[in-house]
Amino acid sequence: MEIALEIDARGLLCPLPVLKARKALLGLPPGAVLRIWTTDPAAWIDLPHFCTEAGHELLAAEDAGGDQGFTIRRG
């Protein structure tokens, strides 16, 4: 799987990680993959919910020592 864009949203709190993901996905073609890294604990709820509501596919969510990585395919 090729990552089209990777965003570092570490240190940002809700709703900024979701807003950054939304803006980035709007600039990508359908099917492109975005990876976003965040430290916001609310991202575990916010980003999957955003994907469901916006029609994107959450491919993976991982915890890497306090950083959370989300891999999203644009719908």
N, C-alpha and C positions, 0 to 999 in steps of 0.2 A: 504494500500500500504506500503510495506516494503522498507525503504531506505537502499540500500546496502552500500553506502559510502557517507559521507558528507565532503565537502571541505570548508575551510575558506580562501577565496581569498580577504578578505577585506583589503583595503590599496594598492592593486595592480592595476596598470593601463593597458590599452589595449597594447598589446594583451595577457598579462599574464593570465587573468581569462579564456580566451578561450583555451589557451595552457594547462593550468592545467586541465580543463574539458576534453579536448581531450586525454591527457595522462591517466587520471583516467578511462575514458570510455573504452579505449583500454584494460585495465586490468580487466574489468568486463565482465561477460558472456552476450550474447544477452538477452534482456528483463530486465536486472538489472536496478535499479533506482539510480541515482546520484542526490544529492542536493548540489548546490554550492551557497555560499554567497559571495557577492561582494559589493563594494562601488563605483565602476567605472561607471559613468553615461553612457558611451558608451556600457556597457554590455546589455542595453535594446535593442540595435540593433545587437551587435556582437553575443551574445549567440543564439538568435533565428535563425539568419542567418547561424551560424555554424551548428545548428541542422538540418536545411533544407538541407544544402549542404552535410552533412556527413551521412544523413539517420537516424538520431536519432529523437525521439519524445519529443517535449517540452510539458510536462504535466502541468506545472504551472509556472507563473512568478508573484512574489509578492514584494511589497514595504513595508518594516517593519521599518519605522522611519529612512530612510536614507540608510538602508541596503537593497539590492535586493537579493531575493532568487529565484533560478531557479531550477526546478525539471525536470530531463531529464531521459527518458527511452532509454537505448542503443538499437540501431537498429540492 
